Amino acid sequence: MRIREFRYLWLGHALSIIGTNLLNIAVSVLVYQSTDSAFAAGITLAVTFLPPIIAGPLLSGLADVFPRKQAIIVCDLARAAFILVVGIPGMPVWAIWALLFLSFVPSVPFTAARAALLAEIIQGERYVASTAIIHLTTQVGMLIGLIAGGVVVSFIGPNTAVMANAAIFVLSALLVMAGVRARPAPNADPDGNRSRPGLIAMVTGGAKLVFTDPRLRTLALMAWVAGLYMIPYGIANPMADELGAGAGAAGLIMAGPSIGTLVGGFLLTRFVPPPTRMRWMGPLTVLASVPLVLWLLPLPLWIMVAALALSGAAASYQIVANAAFVLCTPEKGRGLAFGLVAAGLQAAQGVGILFGSLFVELFGTAAVVSGSGVLGVILGTALAITWSRMAGPAIEKMNESEQPA
């Protein structure tokens, strides 16, 4: 936090996360009040998963073509413009969905550019620590956004809340504009001219970079296991209904993993030495799914929330995996590679929630949650064995990046 550029980038990220989650709850309330349909409100939430899945492979490369500071600012301002229009009273539901989709599209190059720019500002173990701060800020921002969103919507109404939310993204852009130094595009030549590869070349090049490198491929798959252990987040409402509880219980179920990640991430990055964190990623990938197996038994609400918090605490390995992935990726392809993996993570979570919701209709929540837990343990074990042979070289790579050029 002593690095000025990081402070401004962190504040901009915090505002974007709070704004995104405030937007999610405000728009879902807006659609529900307009349609009186829980299914329509569910579609509204599902729409937010689509942009990274569809646009991730196409737009992540922009972080490697344009100056990354410029990309972040433009993305925030574009989101603000779309969000402002979403909140206009009388907007038909189909238009709200379309505009909501468009408002999330800029988040794809934004995320890729922020991760790549952060690696230019901070290197080595300090990068891992800064990534931990960013990740923990994401969890806190989610909780603040969801809680504040419910309060704000109840006081000023969903339309006004959505339109006011646009100001958060404008402020985020202004912070980055004021506090982050301008840098040339990573693919620029010595004269500052940008080299612009074709769209297909960027996408295929990024996919080849990720999937032909054993370390990057394993780290990507370890991240995507979240599509299994995050299924309870997407089926929180039927889980609460089966308990005879209401929306408050569903909120606790949804918040459980974030609370666990917040605590687990703090403990992992504050008290565990960097080399040990790298070696623990494999076992933690397995442990993130283990608590879900408890759903083979009938559980009261408090044990459900505690089990999901434990899962979230183990899932804090994602902080270290995120940093390891960026440090192991060549600088020129870093934005696209990170964006592709982030898009895959969103796809894994979206598909997991989609199929989880479908199977709940057929088998009930207990079978779905416990089944996803068993599958997560199996896949996590295979990845943990693979990573155990790669952790040493990854630690060496981190130490190398710490050395001055």
Residue pairs with C-beta under 8 A, 6 or more apart in sequence:
1 7
1 10
1 133
3 121
3 122
4 179
5 121
5 179
5 180
5 181
6 118
6 121
6 122
6 130
7 179
8 175
8 176
8 178
8 179
8 180
9 114
9 117
9 118
9 121
9 176
9 179
9 180
10 130
10 133
10 134
10 137
11 172
11 175
11 179
12 72
12 76
12 172
12 173
12 175
12 176
13 114
13 134
13 137
13 138
13 172
14 137
14 140
14 141
15 168
15 169
15 171
15 172
15 175
16 76
16 107
16 110
16 168
16 169
16 172
17 137
17 138
17 141
17 142
17 145
18 141
18 144
18 145
18 148
18 168
19 83
19 145
19 165
19 168
19 169
19 172
20 107
20 145
21 141
21 142
21 144
21 145
21 146
21 149
22 145
22 146
22 148
22 149
22 152
22 161
22 165
22 168
23 83
23 100
23 103
23 145
23 149
23 162
23 165
24 45
24 48
24 145
24 146
24 149
25 145
25 146
25 149
25 150
25 153
26 149
26 152
26 153
26 158
26 161
26 162
26 165
27 44
27 86
27 96
27 100
27 158
27 162
28 41
28 44
28 45
29 41
29 153
29 158
30 87
30 96
30 158
30 159
30 162
31 37
31 40
31 41
31 43
31 44
31 93
31 96
32 38
32 40
32 41
33 158
34 40
34 93
35 41
35 93
38 237
40 93
43 97
44 96
44 97
44 100
46 350
46 353
46 354
47 97
47 100
47 101
47 104
48 100
48 104
49 346
49 347
49 349
49 350
49 353
50 101
50 104
50 350
51 101
51 104
51 105
51 107
51 108
52 104
52 107
52 108
52 342
52 343
52 345
52 346
52 347
53 343
53 346
53 347
53 350
55 105
55 108
55 343
56 108
56 339
56 340
56 342
56 343
56 344
56 346
56 347
57 203
57 206
57 207
57 339
57 340
57 343
58 199
58 203
59 105
59 108
59 109
59 339
60 108
60 109
60 112
60 206
60 335
60 336
60 337
60 338
60 339
60 340
60 342
60 343
61 197
61 199
61 202
61 203
61 206
61 335
61 336
61 339
62 71
62 109
62 112
62 113
62 335
63 71
63 109
63 112
63 113
63 116
63 334
63 335
63 336
63 338
63 339
64 116
64 185
64 186
64 187
64 202
64 332
64 333
64 334
64 335
64 336
65 185
65 187
65 194
65 196
65 197
65 202
66 185
66 194
67 182
67 183
67 184
67 185
68 113
68 114
68 116
68 117
68 120
68 183
68 185
68 186
68 335
69 113
69 117
69 176
69 177
69 180
69 181
69 182
69 183
70 182
71 109
71 110
71 113
72 110
72 113
72 114
72 117
72 173
72 176
72 180
73 173
73 176
73 177
74 106
75 106
75 107
75 109
75 110
75 113
76 106
76 110
76 169
76 170
76 172
76 173
76 176
77 169
77 170
77 173
78 106
79 103
79 104
79 106
79 107
79 110
79 166
79 169
80 166
80 167
80 169
80 170
80 173
81 166
82 99
82 100
82 102
82 103
83 99
83 103
83 162
83 163
83 165
83 166
83 169
84 163
84 166
85 91
85 99
86 96
86 99
86 100
86 103
86 162
86 163
87 158
87 159
87 160
87 161
87 162
87 163
87 164
87 165
87 166
88 159
88 163
89 159
91 99
108 339
108 342
108 343
109 335
109 339
111 338
111 339
111 342
112 335
112 336
112 338
112 339
112 342
113 335
115 322
115 326
115 334
115 335
115 338
116 186
116 326
116 331
116 334
116 335
116 338
117 180
117 183
118 127
118 130
118 131
118 134
118 326
119 127
119 326
119 327
119 331
119 334
120 183
120 331
121 180
122 130
123 401
123 402
124 327
124 398
124 399
124 401
124 402
124 403
125 274
125 398
125 402
126 402
127 323
127 326
127 327
127 401
128 269
128 274
128 277
128 319
128 320
128 323
128 324
128 327
128 398
129 269
131 319
131 322
131 323
131 326
132 265
132 268
132 269
132 319
132 320
132 323
135 261
135 265
135 316
135 318
135 319
135 322
136 261
136 262
136 265
136 266
136 269
136 319
139 258
139 259
139 261
139 262
139 265
140 262
142 258
143 255
143 258
143 259
143 262
146 251
146 254
146 255
149 161
152 161
152 164
153 161
156 164
184 192
185 194
186 331
186 332
186 334
186 335
187 194
187 195
187 196
187 197
187 332
188 194
188 195
189 195
197 205
202 336
203 336
205 333
205 336
206 333
206 336
206 337
206 339
206 340
207 340
209 216
209 329
209 330
209 333
209 336
209 337
210 216
210 217
210 220
210 337
210 340
210 341
211 217
211 220
213 328
214 386
214 390
215 324
215 328
215 390
215 393
215 394
216 325
216 328
216 329
216 337
218 383
218 386
218 387
218 390
219 321
219 324
219 325
219 328
219 341
220 325
220 341
220 344
221 379
221 383
222 281
222 282
222 285
222 317
222 321
222 380
222 383
222 387
223 318
223 321
223 322
223 325
223 341
223 344
223 345
224 344
224 345
224 348
225 285
225 288
225 289
225 348
225 376
225 379
225 380
225 383
226 288
226 315
226 318
226 345
226 348
226 349
227 345
227 347
227 348
227 349
227 351
227 352
228 289
228 292
228 352
228 372
228 373
228 375
228 376
228 379
229 257
229 288
229 289
229 292
229 311
229 315
229 372
229 373
229 376
230 257
230 349
230 352
230 353
231 292
231 352
231 353
231 356
231 368
231 369
231 372
232 239
232 253
232 256
232 257
232 292
232 304
232 308
232 369
233 253
233 254
233 257
233 353
234 349
234 352
234 353
234 354
234 356
234 357
235 353
235 356
235 357
235 360
235 365
235 368
235 369
236 250
236 251
236 253
236 254
237 247
237 250
238 357
238 360
238 365
239 250
239 253
239 304
239 365
239 369
240 246
240 247
240 249
240 250
240 253
240 301
242 364
242 365
243 249
243 300
243 301
245 301
249 301
252 301
252 305
253 301
253 304
253 305
253 308
255 305
256 304
256 305
256 306
256 307
256 308
256 309
256 311
256 312
257 308
257 309
257 311
257 312
257 315
258 312
259 309
259 312
260 308
260 309
260 310
260 311
260 312
260 313
260 314
260 315
260 316
261 312
261 313
261 315
261 316
261 318
262 312
263 309
263 313
264 312
264 313
264 314
264 315
264 316
265 316
265 319
267 313
267 316
268 277
268 280
268 316
268 317
268 319
268 320
269 277
269 319
269 320
272 280
274 395
274 398
275 395
277 320
278 320
278 324
278 391
278 394
278 395
278 398
279 388
279 391
279 395
280 317
280 320
281 317
281 320
281 321
281 324
281 384
281 387
281 391
282 380
282 383
282 384
282 385
282 386
282 387
282 388
282 391
283 384
284 314
284 315
284 316
284 317
285 317
285 380
285 383
285 384
285 387
286 376
286 377
286 380
286 381
286 384
287 314
287 380
288 311
288 312
288 314
288 315
288 317
288 376
288 380
289 311
289 372
289 373
289 374
289 375
289 376
289 377
289 380
290 311
290 314
290 373
290 377
291 307
291 308
291 310
291 311
291 314
291 373
292 307
292 311
292 369
292 370
292 372
292 373
292 376
293 370
293 373
293 374
293 377
294 303
294 307
294 370
294 373
295 365
295 366
295 367
295 369
295 370
295 373
296 366
296 370
298 366
299 307
324 394
324 398
325 337
325 338
325 341
326 334
326 338
327 394
327 397
327 398
327 401
328 394
328 397
329 337
329 338
352 372
356 368
356 372
359 367
359 368
359 371
360 368
363 371
